[in-house]
Amino acid sequence: MNTMSDRRNDFLEPALLETRRKLRSVAIEFLALTGLLVSVVLAVMIDVKVLKNSASESSLTEMLHALLALGSALIYIRRAIREDEARGYRS
């Protein structure tokens, strides 16, 4: 026997699942960005304090910069392949 509360739960469940999925996605993105921020600060601190190295072309900071630039390019390429609207140029 379907009661009114059972029907309401059936109706709300997909919305709750979608909300949970979005919240999980936002939390993962927040943690990833926080990790990137901390890694940049740590790279500069390791260069200056531990390695006694300035920001030269062969420093840890410059290597991390190159890695982050590559990662950004790959993210943009992936999004442009998946979503036509994300492409910068359309004829």
C-alpha positions in Angstrom: 0.0 0.0 0.0 1.4 3.3 -1.1 0.9 6.0 1.6 1.2 9.7 1.0 4.7 9.9 2.7 6.0 7.0 0.5 4.9 8.9 -2.7 6.6 12.1 -1.4 9.8 10.2 -0.6 9.8 8.6 -4.1 9.4 12.1 -5.6 12.1 13.7 -3.4 14.7 10.9 -3.7 16.1 11.8 -7.2 16.3 15.5 -6.2 18.2 14.5 -3.0 20.5 12.3 -4.9 21.3 15.1 -7.4 21.9 17.5 -4.5 24.3 15.1 -2.8 26.1 14.5 -6.1 26.5 18.3 -6.6 27.7 18.8 -3.0 30.2 16.0 -3.4 31.5 17.5 -6.6 31.9 21.0 -5.0 33.6 19.5 -2.0 36.1 17.6 -4.1 36.8 20.7 -6.2 37.3 22.8 -3.1 39.7 20.3 -1.6 41.6 20.0 -4.9 42.0 23.8 -5.2 43.0 24.1 -1.6 45.7 21.4 -2.2 47.0 23.3 -5.3 47.2 26.5 -3.2 49.1 24.8 -0.5 51.4 23.1 -3.0 52.4 26.5 -4.5 53.2 28.0 -1.1 55.1 24.8 -0.1 57.1 24.9 -3.3 58.2 28.5 -2.7 59.0 27.8 0.9 61.1 24.7 0.1 63.0 26.6 -2.6 63.8 29.5 -0.3 64.3 27.8 3.1 65.4 24.3 2.4 67.2 24.4 -0.9 68.5 28.0 -0.4 67.6 28.5 -4.0 66.1 31.6 -5.6 63.4 31.4 -8.2 65.7 30.4 -11.0 64.6 28.4 -14.1 65.5 25.1 -12.5 63.8 25.7 -9.2 61.0 23.6 -7.7 58.7 26.6 -8.1 59.3 26.8 -11.8 58.8 23.1 -12.3 55.5 23.3 -10.4 54.5 26.3 -12.5 55.1 24.3 -15.7 53.1 21.3 -14.3 50.2 23.6 -13.3 50.2 25.2 -16.8 50.1 21.8 -18.4 47.3 20.7 -16.1 45.3 23.8 -17.0 45.7 23.3 -20.7 44.6 19.7 -20.4 41.5 20.7 -18.4 40.5 23.3 -21.0 41.1 20.8 -23.9 39.0 18.1 -22.1 36.2 20.6 -21.5 36.3 21.9 -25.1 36.0 18.3 -26.4 33.0 17.5 -24.2 31.1 20.8 -24.4 30.8 22.8 -27.6 29.7 25.9 -25.7 33.1 25.9 -23.8 35.1 26.4 -27.0 36.5 29.9 -27.4 36.1 30.2 -31.2 33.1 29.2 -33.1 32.5 30.1 -36.8 
